[in-house]
Amino acid sequence: MSHNTYGHLFRVTTWGESHGPAIGCVIDGCPPGIPLAESDIQPYLDRRRPGQSRFTTQRQEPDQVRILSGIYEGHTTGTPIALQIDNTDQRSKDYAAIAQRYRPGHADLTYDLKYGLRDPRGGGRSSARETACRVAAGAVARRILGPGIRIRGALTQLGPHPIHRPRWDWAEIDRNDFFCPDALAVPEWEKYLLALRRAGSSCGAVIELLAEGAPPGLGAPLYAKLDADIAAALMGINAVKGVEIGDGFAAAALTGETNADEMRMHGNEITFLANHAGGILGGISTGAPIIARFAVKPTSSILTPVRGVTRDGTDTDISTTGRHDPCVGIRAVPVGEAMLACVLADHLLRHRAQNPGAPTRPVLPPRFPLTGL
């Protein structure tokens, strides 16, 4: 099985299965001399960790990360960084009943069609358990980006229930179990999701990401567009079925003059009067905040019986027992942040390699010097 690596200069290879002894990743291309310790990675894993509320899977994994290589006296050496996360709470027996069945909405069928075999224990490599590796890699990417580039994410819609955007409060995200920036939406979401869980069903979600402080010039006009790489990274997260940059699909309903991010001079600086493009024009970052959104489908592992088939071609009804998220979108927030961090770190290194005279510090949006164009 190939294609376990993403990135160009900042390259991440993940390994391990949902029910194996451990999972992890190898990061190649991290510059030397960057302060890095396990304590820099662990907080991000803790945000994604399962079993923290009644709204996520009750699998209890500490997700404790260990750095195995690439560090000397608290700094990166420029050699591959190996990270390991032990699996401690597997229940493989929960999957015995579906070992010979193809679950609708899952990768069971396609995995078997491609490889001629599959690991039914939690989906093996196709399990969302693998995203812990991405979160760990994203923590390293943030160290490359530095404190000047801030990446945040929020859940903006749970099932059919969106937030009320005028009530957006970033501080609220750390006060609830949903990464929700709207305090008044939380009780409604709790009621909705608990009812779905009791009914043996699930729902989807929409996650919004924001990167502030990224310098202009990241990306390239054709085959290394920053927005294309962000879209590919987010689309590669389990259960993601749609990605938007900036206004995304809503831009189709706008006119040219409405959609244009108009500009004015402010002293010797250019100021954007809007950010419909999400901080990226022609595949290259503008210095304005980078905005991306992705949609996650409902969890396919549900107790409600659904129609499927067995490996020997028999029709059957399938009810998936075990421990599953009623909405995988909740824990996808830190995963999305991590993937955005990895893409930006990769593009920042590529930009500096091609343009060694480029600014090494991000320019605060929404203005950037005229001489930077």
C-alpha positions in Angstrom: 0.0 0.0 0.0 1.6 3.2 -1.2 0.7 6.9 -0.9 1.2 7.3 2.9 3.2 10.5 2.5 2.2 14.1 1.8 4.2 17.3 1.4 7.2 18.4 -0.6 9.9 20.0 1.6 8.0 19.4 4.8 7.1 15.7 4.2 5.0 13.6 6.6 4.7 9.8 6.4 2.1 8.2 8.7 2.1 4.5 9.8 0.1 2.1 11.9 -3.5 0.8 12.1 -6.4 1.6 14.4 -6.1 -1.7 16.3 -2.3 -2.3 16.0 0.1 -1.8 18.9 0.8 1.9 17.9 0.5 4.6 15.3 2.9 7.3 14.4 4.6 9.4 11.7 8.0 10.3 10.4 8.5 14.0 9.5 11.3 14.8 7.0 12.4 18.2 6.0 12.0 20.0 9.3 14.8 22.7 9.5 17.4 22.3 12.3 17.6 24.4 15.4 13.9 24.7 16.1 13.0 24.2 19.8 10.8 21.1 20.1 9.7 18.8 22.9 6.9 16.4 23.5 5.1 19.1 25.5 4.9 21.2 22.4 2.9 18.4 20.6 0.8 16.9 23.4 -1.7 19.8 23.9 -2.9 19.4 20.3 -3.3 15.7 20.6 -5.3 16.3 23.8 -7.8 18.4 21.9 -8.4 15.5 19.4 -8.2 12.7 22.0 -11.3 10.4 22.1 -13.5 9.8 25.1 -13.5 13.3 26.5 -17.3 13.9 26.3 -20.5 12.1 25.8 -20.6 13.5 22.3 -17.6 11.5 21.0 -16.5 7.9 20.9 -15.9 6.4 24.4 -12.7 4.7 23.3 -10.2 5.7 26.0 -6.8 6.5 24.5 -4.3 8.8 26.3 -2.7 9.6 22.9 0.7 10.2 24.7 3.3 11.1 22.1 6.9 10.0 22.2 9.7 11.6 20.1 12.0 8.8 18.9 14.4 10.7 16.7 15.4 14.0 15.2 15.9 15.9 18.5 19.1 16.8 20.4 19.2 18.9 23.5 15.7 20.1 22.9 16.2 21.3 19.3 15.5 19.7 15.9 18.6 18.4 14.2 17.3 18.5 10.6 17.1 14.7 10.5 13.8 12.8 10.3 11.6 13.2 13.4 9.8 10.0 14.4 6.8 10.2 16.6 4.9 7.3 18.2 1.5 7.1 19.8 0.6 3.8 21.5 -2.8 2.2 21.1 -4.1 1.1 24.5 -7.8 0.6 24.3 -8.5 -1.6 21.3 -11.6 -3.8 21.2 -11.1 -5.9 18.1 -14.0 -8.2 19.0 -16.4 -5.4 18.4 -15.8 -5.9 14.7 -16.2 -9.7 14.5 -19.8 -9.4 13.2 -18.9 -7.2 10.3 -15.6 -8.8 9.3 -17.2 -10.4 6.2 -19.7 -7.6 5.5 -19.4 -4.4 3.5 -20.8 -1.4 5.5 -22.5 1.3 3.4 -20.6 4.6 3.5 -17.4 2.9 4.6 -14.2 2.0 2.7 -14.8 -1.7 3.3 -15.8 -2.4 -0.3 -13.3 -0.2 -2.1 -10.4 -1.3 0.1 -11.2 -4.9 -0.7 -11.7 -4.3 -4.4 -8.3 -2.5 -4.6 -6.1 -4.8 -2.3 -8.0 -8.0 -2.2 -8.0 -8.0 1.6 -8.8 -5.6 4.4 -8.4 -5.1 8.1 -11.9 -4.9 9.6 -10.8 -3.9 13.0 -11.8 -0.3 13.1 -11.0 0.1 9.4 -7.3 -0.5 9.8 -5.4 2.2 7.9 -8.7 3.8 6.7 -9.7 4.5 10.3 -9.9 8.1 11.6 -7.6 6.9 14.4 -4.8 7.7 11.9 -5.6 11.4 12.1 -3.8 11.5 15.5 -0.6 11.2 13.5 -1.6 14.2 11.4 -2.3 16.3 14.5 1.1 15.4 15.9 2.8 16.5 12.6 0.7 19.7 12.6 2.1 20.6 16.0 5.7 20.3 14.5 4.5 22.4 11.5 3.3 25.1 13.9 6.8 25.3 15.4 8.2 26.0 11.9 5.6 28.6 11.2 6.3 30.4 14.5 4.1 32.5 16.7 3.4 35.1 14.0 1.1 32.7 12.1 -1.9 31.7 14.1 -4.2 28.9 13.0 -7.6 28.3 14.5 -10.7 26.3 13.7 -14.3 26.1 14.8 -17.4 24.0 14.2 -19.9 26.2 12.4 -22.7 23.8 11.6 -23.9 20.5 13.3 -26.3 18.6 11.1 -28.9 21.1 9.9 -28.1 23.6 12.7 -25.6 26.4 11.8 -24.3 29.0 14.3 -25.4 32.6 14.3 -22.3 34.3 13.0 -22.8 37.7 14.7 -22.4 35.8 18.0 -19.0 34.4 17.0 -16.6 34.3 20.0 -13.3 32.5 19.7 -13.0 32.3 23.5 -16.2 30.2 23.6 -14.6 27.4 21.7 -12.6 26.2 24.8 -15.7 26.4 27.0 -17.8 23.6 25.2 -17.5 20.1 23.8 -18.1 21.1 20.2 -15.4 23.7 19.4 -18.4 26.0 18.8 -17.9 29.8 18.7 -21.6 30.5 19.4 -22.6 29.9 23.1 -26.3 30.0 22.4 -26.0 27.2 19.7 -24.5 24.7 22.2 -27.7 23.7 24.1 -29.5 23.1 20.8 -26.5 21.0 19.5 -26.4 19.0 22.7 -30.1 18.2 22.5 -29.9 17.3 18.8 -26.9 15.1 19.1 -28.1 13.2 22.1 -31.4 12.4 20.4 -29.4 11.1 17.4 -27.2 8.9 19.6 -30.2 7.4 21.3 -31.8 6.7 17.9 -28.6 4.9 16.8 -27.9 7.5 14.1 -25.4 10.2 13.3 -24.9 13.6 11.6 -22.4 15.6 9.6 -20.8 19.0 10.3 -19.0 22.0 8.8 -15.7 23.2 10.1 -14.2 26.6 9.4 -10.4 27.3 9.5 -8.6 30.6 9.8 -4.9 31.3 9.4 -3.7 34.8 10.3 -0.3 36.2 9.7 0.7 34.1 6.7 3.0 36.2 4.5 2.2 37.1 0.9 3.8 34.9 -1.8 3.0 31.4 -0.7 2.0 29.1 -3.5 2.4 29.2 -7.3 0.2 30.1 -10.2 -0.2 26.7 -11.8 0.6 23.3 -10.3 1.4 24.4 -6.7 -1.6 26.6 -6.0 -1.8 27.2 -2.3 -5.6 26.9 -2.3 -5.4 23.6 -4.3 -2.9 22.1 -1.8 -5.1 23.2 1.1 -8.2 21.7 -0.6 -6.3 18.4 -1.2 -5.1 18.2 2.4 -8.5 18.9 3.8 -10.2 16.5 1.4 -7.8 13.8 2.5 -9.3 13.8 6.0 -11.6 10.9 6.8 -15.3 11.6 5.9 -14.7 15.0 4.2 -16.9 15.5 1.2 -16.5 19.2 0.4 -14.0 22.0 0.7 -14.4 25.8 0.2 -11.8 28.6 0.1 -13.0 32.1 1.1 -16.7 32.5 0.0 -16.5 29.2 -1.8 -19.7 28.1 -3.4 -21.5 31.2 -2.2 -19.3 33.2 -4.7 -21.4 31.8 -7.5 -24.4 33.9 -6.4 -22.3 37.2 -6.4 -21.7 39.7 -9.1 -18.2 40.6 -10.2 -18.1 43.9 -8.4 -19.5 42.3 -5.2 -17.0 39.4 -5.2 -14.0 41.6 -5.9 -11.7 42.2 -3.0 -11.4 45.9 -3.6 -8.2 47.8 -2.6 -7.2 51.2 -1.4 -3.9 52.8 -0.4 -3.4 53.4 3.3 -0.2 55.5 3.4 2.4 53.4 1.6 0.4 50.2 2.1 -2.3 48.4 0.2 -5.4 47.6 2.2 -8.0 45.0 1.1 -11.6 46.2 1.7 -12.9 42.6 1.8 -11.7 39.0 1.7 -14.0 37.0 -0.5 -11.0 35.2 -1.9 -10.0 33.8 1.5 -6.5 35.3 1.4 -5.5 33.6 -1.9 -5.5 35.0 -5.4 -4.1 33.1 -8.4 -3.0 30.3 -6.2 -0.8 32.7 -4.1 -1.3 34.1 -0.7 -2.1 37.8 -0.4 -1.2 38.4 3.2 -4.9 38.6 4.2 -6.3 35.9 6.5 -6.6 32.5 4.9 -10.1 31.1 5.2 -11.1 27.5 4.4 -14.2 25.4 5.2 -14.8 21.7 4.9 -17.9 19.5 5.2 -17.9 16.2 7.0 -20.5 13.5 6.2 -22.5 11.7 8.9 -20.6 8.9 10.7 -21.2 5.7 8.7 -20.9 3.4 11.8 -24.4 3.5 13.2 -26.7 1.2 15.2 -29.6 1.7 12.9 -29.7 -1.3 10.5 -28.8 -0.4 6.9 -28.7 -2.6 3.8 -25.4 -4.0 2.7 -23.8 -7.1 1.2 -21.3 -9.7 2.4 -18.0 -10.6 0.8 -19.6 -13.7 -0.8 -22.3 -11.6 -2.5 -25.3 -12.1 -0.1 -27.7 -9.3 0.8 -27.7 -8.5 4.5 -28.7 -5.8 7.0 -25.8 -4.3 9.0 -25.9 -2.7 12.4 -22.5 -1.5 13.6 -21.9 -1.9 17.3 -18.9 -0.7 19.3 -17.7 2.8 20.1 -18.1 5.5 17.5 -18.5 9.2 17.2 -22.1 10.3 16.5 -20.5 13.2 14.7 -16.9 12.8 13.5 -16.9 16.5 12.6 -16.4 17.5 16.2 -12.9 15.9 16.6 -12.1 16.9 13.0 -11.5 20.5 14.1 -8.0 20.0 15.4 -7.3 17.7 12.5 -8.2 20.4 10.0 -6.0 22.9 11.8 -3.1 20.4 11.7 -3.5 19.8 7.9 -3.6 23.6 7.3 -0.5 24.0 9.4 1.3 21.3 7.4 0.5 22.9 4.1 1.5 26.3 5.2 4.8 25.1 6.7 5.6 23.2 3.4 4.8 26.2 1.3 6.7 28.6 3.6 9.8 26.4 3.2 9.3 26.1 -0.6 8.8 29.9 -0.9 12.1 30.6 1.0 14.0 28.1 -1.1 12.9 29.7 -4.3 12.9 33.3 -3.0 15.8 33.5 -0.5 15.3 37.3 -0.2 11.6 37.0 0.7 10.6 38.3 4.1 11.1 35.8 6.9 8.5 37.4 9.1 4.8 37.3 8.3 3.2 40.6 7.6 0.1 41.4 9.6 -3.1 41.5 7.5 -5.0 43.1 6.0 -2.2 45.5 4.9 1.2 44.7 3.4 4.0 47.0 2.1 3.7 48.1 -1.5 7.3 47.1 -2.0 6.3 43.5 -1.2 4.3 43.1 -4.4 
